[in-house]
Amino acid sequence: MPAVSLTERRKNETRLDIARTAAALFVADGLRATRAEDIARSAGVAPRTFYRYFPTKEESVAPLFAAGAQQWAEAVRRAPADLSVPDALRHAVRDALAVDTERAAESLAWVRALLRMSAESPALRAVWADACHASEQTLLAVLAERAGGGTSAGSSPERPPEPPLELRLAAGVASVAVRVAVETWAAGDVSPEAPAGPAGLAERCLAALETFPWP
């Protein structure tokens, strides 16, 4: 993976700090009552800085969704190389969705609250949908790495080879399985540490795909 510059790391930290502030305000005061200016003030940045990072208040929580997706993708990347694709995915959800720190528990609580709010906010639903699509593309790249690249018809030196259809389908199916698990958990009141928490449900969803022709 290419190294991230110090400037880019600082920007990412600022984005994530604003996202956490926004989520906390949405939970405390409600999505409708919270203004972008309120988020900026609480995050300690100028409104113009907020709008430089996010065009709308709803999009300010996108980094929280993206962080979870990135955490899962990295867990898949770290999974032992001798594991099959389904085993690597199950290994990764146990790792990425574990509630082993206060920050992890807090992030899951915010995700649950935000997903519930999205039921009445098309703008917030769109942010979640975009995050899910981006997560699928990230997972696809990681699975392609594990598979040793990938080729497809029509590739050329000027155009990097596209992952094969089977790998794209695998990434899509796995991403939907985890999305359904998280959304199902968020709709209820089960503790995230419980067997029916997000990690447990994700494993169940992935196990239900045993007959899928994984690459």
Secondary structure, DSSP 8 states (H G I E B T S, - for coil): -----HHHHHHHHHHHHHHHHHHHHHHHH-TTT--HHHHHHHHT--HHHHHHH-SSSGGGGHHHHHHHHHHHHHHHHHS-TTS-HHHHHHHHHHHHT---SHHHHHHHHHHHHHHHHHTT-HHHHHHHHHHHHHHHHHHHHHHHHHTT----TT-BTTB-----HHHHHHHHHHHHHHHHHHHHHHHS---TTSTTSHHHHHHHHHHTTTTS---
